[in-house]
Amino acid sequence: MIISKTPIRISFFGGGTDYPDYFKKHGGAALSTTINKYIYISVKKLEVFSEFKYKIFYSKLENCNEIKEIEHPVIRACLNFLNINDSIEIHVIADLPARSGTGSSSSFTVGLLNALYSLKGKSVSKEKLALDAIHIEQVILNERVGVQDQLAAAHGSLNFFELSKESSFSVNRIKINFKRKKELEENLLMFFTGVTRYAHKILEEQVSNTKNEKINPDLSKIKSMVNKGNEILSSDISLDAFGLLLDDAWKTKKNLSKSISTSFLDDIYSRAKNSGALGGKLLGAGGGGFFIFYVNKKYHRNIRKSLSDLTEIHFNFENDGTQITNSTNYD
């Protein structure tokens, strides 16, 4: 049995500039970290006497005899992409809900590819896993997705990504000492809004606005925040500047699409700000999912009281990206 363990990410700055319609014209950038919340995928070859060739367990159960019968688009695409002809069983377990802005769909793709490559006896680089995941999502499945989520899931850690017009991507570790990184981690509070959504519905408007360059000034500002965020983290100035930059980023992000926020979400943000948060944002495309807030420790109790109707998610940063945690084959 092969088991892959792939983290989800918290995106801070640069979202929207990692879509091909933007970065192929202007270049893009993003700043994010992965956290210790994971998607676990196990794959194993089935015995010849199994009734079905493909047994797949996620939020539903699929028993199929041909790849084309598989309903899950990413699983179907990955099996075809890697020419998997063996009878196999796939199980998926996630720490957090899907469709909640944590890049879990790309973490799933990266993790599945990692597990399937391992099943074939191949060890591939994190760069290849990210690029293969991008190809599957953008080219094979024609999904409206960017590239930062796949890069984050594969490489892990606190990074800023540079995306060239020629579609080359660089992954750069933030130069931050342990004590300062721990302070950042401790000042970030994460809450689940209770709302899940399909990102493509929000992204359709955003991508349309990008193509007609309606939101280019906002995207240019969002891209510049990546460098500002990196400068703050890499320096010795107060991390409060990072929180204030998040506030500016959230205000700018809401200009990208009318669907990014709602009165319900705006109320959550206002309550957090009034209780001591310096800034924050919805993770991912928006519309629901998780809020992240930058809050000094002395205000943590106030925030938790103000947002007691929401579920808080406790987390730590992680540094490893996708991993194979078990690689026992019984062939």
Secondary structure by P-SEA (a helix, b strand, c coil): cbbbbbbbbbbcccccccccccccccccccccccccbbbbbbbbbbcccccccbbbbccbbbbbccccccccaaaaaaaaaacccccbbbbbbbccccccccaaaaaaaaaaaaaaaaaacccccaaaaaaaaaaaaccccccccccaaaaaaaccccbbbbbccccbbbbbcccccaaaaaaaaaabbbbbccccccaaaaaaaaaaaaaaccaaaaaaaaaaaaaaaaaaaaccccaaaaaaaaaaaaaaaaacccccccaaaaaaaaaaaaaccccccccccccccbbbbbccccaaaaaaaaaccbbbbbbbbbccccccccccccc
